[in-house]
Amino acid sequence: MVEEPINKQDYYFIPEIGWLPRVTNILNIISKGRAFDNWLMNKGKEATTIVSDAGDIGSSIHNRLEEIGKGIPFNIEALKERERAWVEEFLSWGKDNIGRFLETEKTIYHAKEGYGGTLDALIETKDKRIALLDYKTSKYCYDTYDLQCSAYIRAYEDMLKTKIDTAFILRFEKGDKKPLLEVKEVKDIQEQYEIFLCALKLWKWKYDKYQESKNV
C-alpha cells in the first residue's frame, strides 16, 4: 500500500486495502531496451505525442474486443480499415481457440503482494483450459508482457481461488509488417511471476527512497 498518489492513473484504490500500484506502472522499472531508449531520446518531445496516439489506438481496439467478449453488437463495417482488419483477425483466431468468455476487463489485485491491474479477458479454450488473454498494440512483443500476464494470473487466483492454466499475448501489429496478429503463449508462468516479484521489490525500494527524499 502507498500514500494517496498525485498521478492516480498509475494506481488503483481498493477500499479495504488502499492505493496499490498498477502492474504496468511497476514494470516501467524495467527498461524496454537500448533501442527503445534511443528512440525516445531521438524523438524528444515528439515521442509524447506518438505514445499518446498509440494509446488512443490501443484503447479503441480494446473497446471493440471488450464488446466482443461481452456479446455487445457493433458495426464492423463502420470501423477504420486497420481496426476492422484487427477485429477480423481476432474473430478468426477466436473461432478456432475460444470456447467462451469468462471475464472481460476485470479489475484485480493481490492483497498480500500489494499490486493491482485490469485483465483484458479470461476464457475457456476449445480444449477446456482456462486462459488469460492480454491484448497489445505494438511493434514488438516485449519480455515484460510475460511478466504482466503472470502477475495478473496470480492476482486473479489469489482473489477468486480459481486456477488459470495458461495465458496468451495477442499482439496487434501497428506497422506494415505481417501478420497483423501475433499470438504468443506465455511459458513458465511461475518463473515469470518470480521475476515480476523482483521488479515489484525494486519498485517498492525506489518508491520508499522517493518518500524519504520528500521528508528530508
C-alpha positions as CSV (number, residue, x, y, z in Angstrom):
1,M,0.0,0.0,0.0
2,V,1.2,3.5,-0.8
3,E,0.2,7.1,0.1
4,E,-2.5,8.8,-1.9
5,P,-0.6,9.5,-5.2
6,I,-0.7,12.6,-7.3
7,N,-0.7,10.5,-10.6
8,K,-3.7,8.4,-9.7
9,Q,-3.8,6.8,-13.2
10,D,-0.8,4.7,-12.2
11,Y,-2.6,3.2,-9.1
12,Y,-5.8,1.5,-8.0
13,F,-7.8,2.4,-5.0
14,I,-9.1,-0.8,-3.2
15,P,-11.5,0.3,-0.4
16,E,-10.4,-2.4,2.0
17,I,-6.7,-2.0,1.3
18,G,-5.9,1.5,0.0
19,W,-3.8,2.6,-3.0
20,L,-1.9,-0.1,-4.9
21,P,0.5,0.4,-7.9
22,R,-0.6,-0.9,-11.3
23,V,1.3,-3.8,-12.7
24,T,2.1,-1.6,-15.8
25,N,3.5,1.1,-13.5
26,I,5.7,-1.4,-11.7
27,L,7.1,-2.8,-14.9
28,N,8.2,0.6,-16.0
29,I,11.1,0.0,-13.7
30,I,12.4,-2.4,-16.4
31,S,13.9,-0.8,-19.5
32,K,12.4,-1.8,-22.8
33,G,15.9,-1.9,-24.2
34,R,18.5,0.4,-25.6
35,A,16.8,0.7,-29.0
36,F,13.6,2.0,-27.3
37,D,15.6,4.3,-25.1
38,N,17.4,5.7,-28.1
39,W,14.1,6.2,-29.9
40,L,12.8,8.2,-27.0
41,M,15.9,10.4,-27.0
42,N,15.9,11.0,-30.7
43,K,12.2,11.8,-30.9
44,G,12.3,14.2,-27.9
45,K,9.0,15.9,-27.3
46,E,7.5,14.3,-30.3
47,A,7.7,10.9,-28.5
48,T,5.0,12.0,-26.1
49,T,2.6,12.7,-28.9
50,I,3.4,9.4,-30.6
51,V,3.0,7.4,-27.4
52,S,-0.3,9.2,-26.7
53,D,-1.6,8.4,-30.2
54,A,-0.6,4.8,-29.8
55,G,-2.6,4.7,-26.5
56,D,-5.7,6.0,-28.3
57,I,-5.3,3.2,-31.0
58,G,-4.8,0.7,-28.2
59,S,-7.9,1.9,-26.3
60,S,-10.0,1.7,-29.4
61,I,-9.2,-1.9,-30.3
62,H,-9.5,-2.8,-26.6
63,N,-13.1,-1.4,-26.6
64,R,-14.0,-3.5,-29.6
65,L,-12.6,-6.7,-28.1
66,E,-14.4,-5.9,-24.8
67,E,-17.6,-5.6,-26.8
68,I,-17.0,-9.0,-28.4
69,G,-16.2,-10.6,-25.0
70,K,-19.4,-9.2,-23.5
71,G,-21.5,-10.1,-26.6
72,I,-22.3,-6.4,-27.4
73,P,-23.0,-6.0,-31.1
74,F,-21.3,-3.3,-33.2
75,N,-21.0,-2.4,-36.9
76,I,-17.6,-3.9,-38.0
77,E,-18.0,-2.1,-41.4
78,A,-18.0,1.3,-39.6
79,L,-14.5,0.7,-38.2
80,K,-11.4,2.2,-39.7
81,E,-9.5,-0.1,-42.1
82,R,-6.8,-1.2,-39.8
83,E,-9.1,-1.6,-36.8
84,R,-11.5,-3.7,-38.9
85,A,-8.6,-5.9,-40.0
86,W,-7.5,-6.4,-36.4
87,V,-11.1,-7.4,-35.4
88,E,-11.3,-9.8,-38.2
89,E,-8.0,-11.4,-37.3
90,F,-9.2,-11.7,-33.7
91,L,-12.5,-13.3,-34.7
92,S,-10.7,-15.8,-36.9
93,W,-8.3,-16.8,-34.1
94,G,-11.2,-16.9,-31.6
95,K,-13.3,-19.2,-33.8
96,D,-10.5,-21.8,-33.5
97,N,-9.5,-21.2,-29.9
98,I,-12.2,-19.6,-27.7
99,G,-14.9,-21.8,-26.2
100,R,-16.4,-19.0,-24.2
101,F,-15.5,-15.8,-22.4
102,L,-15.4,-15.9,-18.6
103,E,-14.3,-12.4,-17.7
104,T,-13.8,-9.2,-19.6
105,E,-11.9,-6.0,-18.4
106,K,-11.8,-7.2,-14.8
107,T,-10.0,-5.2,-12.1
108,I,-7.9,-7.5,-10.0
109,Y,-5.4,-7.1,-7.2
110,H,-3.1,-9.1,-5.0
111,A,-3.7,-8.2,-1.4
112,K,-0.6,-9.8,0.1
113,E,2.0,-8.6,-2.5
114,G,0.3,-5.2,-3.0
115,Y,-0.4,-4.5,-6.6
116,G,-3.4,-4.2,-9.0
117,G,-4.3,-4.4,-12.6
118,T,-7.0,-5.0,-15.2
119,L,-7.0,-8.2,-17.1
120,D,-8.3,-7.9,-20.7
121,A,-10.1,-11.2,-20.8
122,L,-10.3,-14.7,-19.3
123,I,-11.6,-17.5,-21.5
124,E,-12.2,-21.2,-21.6
125,T,-10.4,-22.6,-24.6
126,K,-11.8,-25.1,-27.0
127,D,-9.7,-27.7,-25.3
128,K,-11.2,-26.7,-21.9
129,R,-8.3,-24.8,-20.5
130,I,-8.7,-21.6,-18.5
131,A,-6.6,-18.9,-20.2
132,L,-5.9,-15.2,-19.7
133,L,-5.8,-13.0,-22.8
134,D,-3.7,-9.9,-22.9
135,Y,-4.2,-7.5,-25.8
136,K,-1.3,-5.4,-27.1
137,T,-0.9,-2.9,-29.9
138,S,2.8,-2.6,-30.5
139,K,5.6,-3.3,-33.0
140,Y,7.3,-5.8,-30.7
141,C,6.3,-8.4,-28.1
142,Y,8.3,-7.1,-25.1
143,D,9.6,-9.5,-22.4
144,T,7.7,-7.6,-19.8
145,Y,4.4,-8.7,-21.3
146,D,5.0,-12.2,-20.0
147,L,5.7,-10.8,-16.5
148,Q,2.5,-8.7,-16.7
149,C,0.4,-11.8,-17.6
150,S,2.0,-13.8,-14.7
151,A,1.2,-11.0,-12.2
152,Y,-2.5,-10.9,-13.4
153,I,-2.8,-14.7,-13.2
154,R,-1.5,-14.9,-9.6
155,A,-3.7,-11.9,-8.6
156,Y,-6.8,-13.5,-10.1
157,E,-6.0,-16.8,-8.5
158,D,-5.5,-15.1,-5.1
159,M,-8.8,-13.2,-5.3
160,L,-11.1,-15.8,-6.8
161,K,-9.3,-19.0,-5.7
162,T,-9.6,-20.2,-9.4
163,K,-6.7,-21.9,-11.2
164,I,-5.6,-20.4,-14.5
165,D,-3.9,-22.8,-16.8
166,T,-2.2,-20.5,-19.3
167,A,-2.0,-17.1,-20.9
168,F,-1.9,-15.8,-24.4
169,I,-0.5,-12.4,-25.6
170,L,-2.3,-11.2,-28.6
171,R,-0.2,-8.5,-30.3
172,F,-1.8,-6.4,-33.0
173,E,0.7,-5.1,-35.4
174,K,0.8,-1.3,-35.7
175,G,3.3,-1.1,-38.6
176,D,3.4,-2.5,-42.1
177,K,4.7,-6.0,-41.2
178,K,2.6,-9.2,-41.4
179,P,0.9,-10.9,-39.8
180,L,-1.5,-8.3,-38.3
181,L,-2.0,-10.6,-35.3
182,E,0.8,-12.4,-33.4
183,V,-0.3,-14.8,-30.7
184,K,2.2,-15.9,-28.1
185,E,1.5,-18.4,-25.3
186,V,3.2,-17.5,-22.0
187,K,5.6,-20.2,-20.8
188,D,6.9,-20.9,-17.3
189,I,4.4,-18.8,-15.6
190,Q,5.7,-19.3,-12.1
191,E,9.2,-18.4,-13.1
192,Q,7.9,-15.3,-14.9
193,Y,6.0,-14.4,-11.7
194,E,9.1,-14.7,-9.5
195,I,10.9,-12.3,-11.9
196,F,7.9,-9.9,-11.6
197,L,8.2,-10.0,-7.8
198,C,11.8,-8.9,-8.2
199,A,10.6,-6.0,-10.2
200,L,8.0,-5.2,-7.6
201,K,10.7,-5.3,-4.8
202,L,12.8,-2.9,-6.8
203,W,9.8,-0.6,-7.5
204,K,9.0,-0.5,-3.7
205,W,12.6,0.2,-2.9
206,K,12.6,3.2,-5.4
207,Y,9.2,4.3,-4.0
208,D,10.5,4.3,-0.4
209,K,13.6,6.2,-1.4
210,Y,11.4,8.8,-3.1
211,Q,9.2,9.2,0.0
212,E,12.3,9.5,2.2
213,S,13.6,12.3,0.0
214,K,10.3,14.2,0.3
215,N,10.6,14.1,4.1
216,V,14.1,15.4,4.3
